[in-house]
Amino acid sequence: MLDHNEKRLLMELQYNFPIVRRPFNELANRLGVSEDWVLGKVREFVRSGVIRRIGALVNYRSRGLVSALVGVSVPNELINDVAKVINSDNQVSHNFVRDHPRYNVWFVTKARSKDELVSKVSSTLSRLGLRDYVILTALRTYKIDVKFDLFRGVSRTKAPPLPSDVPPIESTGLPMEFFRALRSIEVVSEPFNKIATIAGIPVDELGNLVSRLMRLGVIRDFYATLDSEKVGFRENAMVVFKASPGLCESVALIEEATHVVLREVTVGEWPYNCYFMIHGVNRGVVDDAINGIMRRLGIGKYEVLYSIKNLLPEMPSRLELTST
């Protein structure tokens, strides 16, 4: 059970992580505690799995990849066996059982092109004897990362939508070693020294560089990623509905919404093109957030697909900087 100061620390680590020479000292000053207390707590959270990592992730579009959400109808007795095969693709980043009457297994995967993605998904599912599925390619990703408001008990992220045109990572002139190091920093007093050296800049200029890379969309937000279960967020739901691109983009401005994506139906039949997620400590909180959002948007027809089981528990350990 987290106490008040621990929650305050985790909130700062998620929402206001300072990219300065001594970030944990900066956090200590904000909270009115010692740097040693902050370092000790953060290390404890990392050891216990409350914090998965502190860092940034590369936007898959800057690596020339396309992404798709796949919904599959799988007999219940085959779900675990099917999941093992699907998860053997290292580009699969999410895989859940969701409470939909037709498509009960939903996973996200990536490839170098739409044709390559469709080919590999179709081949895999055909080999498994699965014929009923939809492949929903991402046209525009507005928001991906999820943060947890530990005081309100609901997901909340305030960030501008990701750019529509993301330059290739190679255009930054920075080595891949830089992005790998930035993905997960060490919990030490001065964690950015080595990263700045790799970039060839003084450590005091690293914050500006990270901000520029975020504006370009090459990397996403820099923050502490928390384990939802370990901080009490045991429910999440995917909300799907039909919308114009402009309306779908407006969802990204709603703080409680995460993983906001505009999609097209590439294979199969499916009536919706806009998707977002809501996470909460219980279904009541999630339902209230969804109802409020849909009223605000003026959307009356939509579906809510709650997660029943995570079929990819090793998801946090899957790096986005795999060589492909």
C-alpha positions as CSV (number, residue, x, y, z in Angstrom):
1,M,0.0,0.0,0.0
2,L,1.5,3.3,-1.1
3,D,1.6,6.1,1.4
4,H,1.0,9.8,0.5
5,N,4.6,10.7,-0.1
6,E,5.2,7.6,-2.2
7,K,2.3,8.5,-4.4
8,R,3.5,12.1,-4.7
9,L,6.9,10.8,-5.8
10,L,5.5,8.4,-8.3
11,M,3.3,11.2,-9.7
12,E,6.3,13.5,-10.2
13,L,8.3,10.6,-11.8
14,Q,5.4,10.1,-14.3
15,Y,4.3,13.7,-15.0
16,N,7.2,16.0,-14.3
17,F,10.5,14.1,-14.6
18,P,13.4,16.6,-14.9
19,I,16.1,16.0,-17.4
20,V,18.8,17.8,-15.6
21,R,22.2,16.9,-14.2
22,R,20.8,15.7,-10.8
23,P,17.1,14.8,-11.5
24,F,16.5,13.0,-8.2
25,N,17.8,15.9,-6.2
26,E,15.5,18.2,-8.2
27,L,12.6,15.8,-7.3
28,A,13.7,15.8,-3.7
29,N,13.6,19.6,-3.5
30,R,10.1,19.7,-5.0
31,L,8.8,17.2,-2.4
32,G,10.7,18.6,0.6
33,V,12.7,15.4,1.2
34,S,16.3,14.3,0.8
35,E,17.9,13.1,-2.4
36,D,18.9,9.9,-0.6
37,W,15.2,9.3,0.3
38,V,14.2,9.7,-3.3
39,L,17.0,7.5,-4.7
40,G,16.2,4.8,-2.1
41,K,12.5,4.8,-2.8
42,V,13.0,4.8,-6.6
43,R,15.4,1.8,-6.3
44,E,12.9,0.1,-4.1
45,F,10.1,0.7,-6.6
46,V,12.3,-0.7,-9.4
47,R,13.3,-3.8,-7.5
48,S,9.7,-4.5,-6.6
49,G,8.5,-3.9,-10.2
50,V,6.3,-0.9,-9.4
51,I,8.5,1.1,-11.8
52,R,9.2,-0.8,-15.0
53,R,11.6,1.8,-16.3
54,I,12.4,5.5,-16.4
55,G,13.1,6.8,-19.9
56,A,11.8,7.4,-23.4
57,L,10.7,5.1,-26.2
58,V,11.3,5.6,-29.9
59,N,8.2,6.3,-32.0
60,Y,7.8,3.2,-34.3
61,R,7.0,5.5,-37.3
62,S,10.5,7.0,-37.0
63,R,11.9,3.5,-37.7
64,G,9.8,3.1,-40.9
65,L,7.3,0.7,-39.4
66,V,3.6,0.3,-39.8
67,S,1.3,-1.0,-37.0
68,A,-2.0,-2.8,-36.9
69,L,-4.5,-4.0,-34.3
70,V,-5.7,-7.5,-35.0
71,G,-8.9,-9.0,-33.6
72,V,-9.3,-12.7,-33.8
73,S,-12.1,-15.2,-33.0
74,V,-10.4,-18.0,-31.1
75,P,-12.0,-21.0,-29.4
76,N,-11.6,-20.6,-25.7
77,E,-9.7,-23.9,-25.3
78,L,-7.1,-22.8,-27.8
79,I,-6.4,-19.3,-26.5
80,N,-3.2,-20.1,-24.6
81,D,-1.7,-22.2,-27.5
82,V,-2.6,-19.5,-30.0
83,A,-1.1,-16.8,-27.8
84,K,2.2,-18.6,-27.7
85,V,2.4,-18.6,-31.5
86,I,1.4,-15.0,-31.8
87,N,3.8,-13.9,-29.2
88,S,6.7,-15.6,-30.9
89,D,6.7,-12.6,-33.3
90,N,8.9,-10.1,-31.5
91,Q,7.0,-7.2,-33.1
92,V,3.9,-8.1,-31.1
93,S,3.7,-5.6,-28.3
94,H,0.2,-6.2,-26.8
95,N,-2.0,-9.3,-26.7
96,F,-5.2,-9.4,-24.6
97,V,-8.4,-11.4,-24.3
98,R,-11.2,-8.9,-24.4
99,D,-14.9,-9.3,-23.8
100,H,-16.2,-9.0,-27.4
101,P,-18.9,-11.5,-28.6
102,R,-17.0,-12.3,-31.8
103,Y,-13.4,-11.3,-31.6
104,N,-12.0,-12.3,-28.2
105,V,-8.2,-12.1,-28.8
106,W,-6.7,-8.7,-29.7
107,F,-3.0,-8.1,-30.4
108,V,-0.8,-5.3,-31.9
109,T,2.0,-6.0,-34.3
110,K,4.3,-4.1,-36.6
111,A,6.1,-4.6,-39.9
112,R,8.1,-2.7,-42.6
113,S,5.0,-2.3,-44.8
114,K,1.3,-2.9,-44.8
115,D,1.7,-5.8,-47.3
116,E,4.3,-7.4,-45.1
117,L,2.2,-7.0,-42.0
118,V,-0.9,-8.5,-43.6
119,S,1.1,-11.4,-45.1
120,K,2.7,-12.4,-41.7
121,V,-0.6,-12.1,-39.8
122,S,-2.6,-14.0,-42.4
123,S,0.0,-16.7,-42.6
124,T,0.2,-17.1,-38.9
125,L,-3.5,-17.2,-38.3
126,S,-4.1,-19.5,-41.3
127,R,-1.5,-21.9,-39.9
128,L,-3.4,-22.0,-36.7
129,G,-6.6,-22.7,-38.5
130,L,-8.1,-19.3,-37.6
131,R,-10.2,-17.8,-40.4
132,D,-12.3,-15.1,-38.7
133,Y,-10.3,-12.0,-38.0
134,V,-9.9,-8.3,-38.7
135,I,-6.7,-6.4,-39.4
136,L,-7.0,-2.7,-38.5
137,T,-4.0,-0.7,-39.7
138,A,-3.1,2.5,-37.9
139,L,-3.6,5.6,-40.1
140,R,-2.6,8.1,-37.4
141,T,-1.4,7.6,-33.8
142,Y,-2.3,10.5,-31.7
143,K,-1.3,9.3,-28.2
144,I,0.3,6.1,-27.0
145,D,1.7,6.4,-23.5
146,V,-0.3,5.8,-20.4
147,K,0.2,7.4,-17.0
148,F,-1.7,6.7,-13.8
149,D,-3.2,9.3,-11.6
150,L,-2.7,7.7,-8.2
151,F,-5.0,10.1,-6.4
152,R,-8.0,10.0,-8.8
153,G,-7.6,6.3,-9.7
154,V,-7.9,6.8,-13.5
155,S,-5.4,7.1,-16.4
156,R,-4.5,10.7,-17.2
157,T,-2.0,12.0,-19.7
158,K,-1.8,15.6,-20.8
159,A,0.2,15.8,-24.0
160,P,-0.2,17.3,-27.5
161,P,-1.0,14.7,-30.2
162,L,2.0,13.1,-31.8
163,P,3.0,14.7,-35.2
164,S,1.5,13.2,-38.3
165,D,4.8,13.3,-40.2
166,V,7.7,11.8,-38.2
167,P,11.2,12.0,-39.6
168,P,13.3,8.9,-39.8
169,I,15.5,8.3,-36.7
170,E,18.6,8.4,-38.9
171,S,17.9,12.0,-39.8
172,T,18.7,13.0,-36.2
173,G,22.3,12.2,-36.7
174,L,22.3,10.5,-33.3
175,P,23.6,6.9,-32.9
176,M,21.2,4.2,-31.9
177,E,23.2,3.7,-28.8
178,F,21.9,7.1,-27.6
179,F,18.3,6.0,-28.0
180,R,18.9,2.7,-26.3
181,A,20.5,4.5,-23.4
182,L,17.7,7.0,-23.1
183,R,15.1,4.2,-23.0
184,S,16.0,3.3,-19.4
185,I,18.2,5.4,-17.2
186,E,20.1,4.2,-14.1
187,V,18.9,5.2,-10.7
188,V,22.0,7.1,-9.7
189,S,22.6,10.7,-8.7
190,E,23.7,11.8,-12.2
191,P,22.1,9.3,-14.6
192,F,22.4,11.5,-17.8
193,N,26.2,12.0,-18.0
194,K,26.9,9.0,-20.2
195,I,23.9,9.6,-22.4
196,A,25.0,13.2,-23.0
197,T,28.5,12.0,-23.8
198,I,27.0,9.6,-26.4
199,A,25.1,12.5,-28.0
200,G,28.3,14.7,-27.9
201,I,26.7,17.5,-25.9
202,P,27.0,18.9,-22.4
203,V,24.7,17.2,-19.9
204,D,23.0,20.6,-19.3
205,E,21.8,20.7,-22.9
206,L,20.3,17.2,-22.9
207,G,16.9,18.4,-21.8
208,N,16.6,20.7,-24.8
209,L,17.7,17.9,-27.1
210,V,15.0,15.5,-25.7
211,S,12.4,18.2,-26.0
212,R,13.3,18.7,-29.6
213,L,13.1,15.0,-30.4
214,M,9.7,14.9,-28.7
215,R,8.4,17.8,-30.8
216,L,9.6,16.0,-33.9
217,G,7.8,12.9,-32.7
218,V,11.0,10.7,-32.9
219,I,10.6,9.9,-29.3
220,R,7.6,10.0,-27.0
221,D,7.3,11.4,-23.6
222,F,10.1,10.8,-21.0
223,Y,8.7,9.5,-17.8
224,A,8.6,6.6,-15.3
225,T,6.4,3.7,-16.6
226,L,4.5,2.0,-13.8
227,D,3.1,-1.5,-13.5
228,S,-0.6,-1.0,-13.6
229,E,-1.4,-4.0,-11.3
230,K,1.2,-3.0,-8.7
231,V,-0.3,0.5,-8.3
232,G,-3.8,-0.8,-8.1
233,F,-5.1,-0.2,-11.7
234,R,-6.7,-3.5,-12.4
235,E,-9.2,-2.6,-15.1
236,N,-8.7,-1.3,-18.6
237,A,-11.1,-1.0,-21.5
238,M,-10.8,-0.3,-25.3
239,V,-13.4,2.0,-26.6
240,V,-14.2,1.9,-30.3
241,F,-16.5,4.1,-32.4
242,K,-16.8,5.7,-35.8
243,A,-15.5,9.3,-36.2
244,S,-14.0,11.8,-38.5
245,P,-10.2,12.2,-38.2
246,G,-10.7,15.6,-36.6
247,L,-13.0,14.1,-33.9
248,C,-10.7,11.2,-33.3
249,E,-7.8,13.6,-32.8
250,S,-9.8,15.6,-30.3
251,V,-10.0,12.5,-28.1
252,A,-6.2,12.7,-27.6
253,L,-6.8,16.1,-25.9
254,I,-8.9,14.3,-23.2
255,E,-6.5,13.5,-20.4
256,E,-8.1,10.2,-19.3
257,A,-7.8,8.7,-22.8
258,T,-4.7,6.8,-23.8
259,H,-3.6,4.9,-26.9
260,V,-5.7,7.1,-29.2
261,V,-5.5,5.8,-32.8
262,L,-7.3,6.3,-36.1
263,R,-7.4,3.0,-38.0
264,E,-8.6,1.6,-41.3
265,V,-10.0,-1.8,-42.0
266,T,-7.4,-3.6,-44.1
267,V,-8.7,-7.2,-43.8
268,G,-12.2,-8.2,-42.7
269,E,-15.3,-6.2,-41.8
270,W,-15.5,-3.9,-38.8
271,P,-17.6,-0.8,-38.3
272,Y,-15.3,1.5,-36.2
273,N,-12.2,3.5,-37.0
274,C,-11.4,5.4,-33.8
275,Y,-9.9,3.7,-30.7
276,F,-8.8,4.7,-27.2
277,M,-8.1,3.1,-23.9
278,I,-9.1,4.0,-20.3
279,H,-7.4,2.5,-17.2
280,G,-8.8,2.6,-13.7
281,V,-8.7,1.1,-10.2
282,N,-12.1,-0.5,-10.8
283,R,-14.9,-0.7,-13.5
284,G,-16.9,2.0,-11.9
285,V,-14.1,4.6,-12.4
286,V,-13.5,3.4,-16.0
287,D,-17.3,3.4,-16.8
288,D,-17.7,6.9,-15.4
289,A,-14.7,8.2,-17.4
290,I,-16.0,6.6,-20.6
291,N,-19.5,7.9,-20.2
292,G,-18.2,11.4,-19.5
293,I,-16.0,11.3,-22.6
294,M,-18.6,10.0,-24.9
295,R,-21.1,12.6,-23.7
296,R,-18.5,15.3,-24.2
297,L,-17.9,14.1,-27.8
298,G,-21.6,13.7,-28.6
299,I,-21.1,10.0,-29.5
300,G,-24.0,7.7,-28.8
301,K,-23.0,4.6,-30.6
302,Y,-19.8,2.9,-29.4
303,E,-18.5,-0.4,-27.9
304,V,-16.5,-1.0,-24.8
305,L,-14.2,-4.0,-24.8
306,Y,-12.8,-4.7,-21.3
307,S,-9.6,-6.6,-20.9
308,I,-10.1,-10.1,-19.4
309,K,-6.6,-11.5,-19.5
310,N,-3.1,-10.2,-20.5
311,L,-1.7,-12.9,-22.9
312,L,1.7,-11.1,-23.1
313,P,2.8,-10.6,-19.5
314,E,6.4,-10.1,-20.6
315,M,5.3,-7.0,-22.6
316,P,7.3,-4.5,-20.5
317,S,10.6,-6.3,-21.4
318,R,10.0,-6.1,-25.1
319,L,12.3,-3.4,-26.5
320,E,11.1,-1.1,-29.2
321,L,14.6,-0.8,-30.5
322,T,14.9,-4.3,-31.9
323,S,16.9,-4.8,-35.1
324,T,14.5,-5.6,-38.0
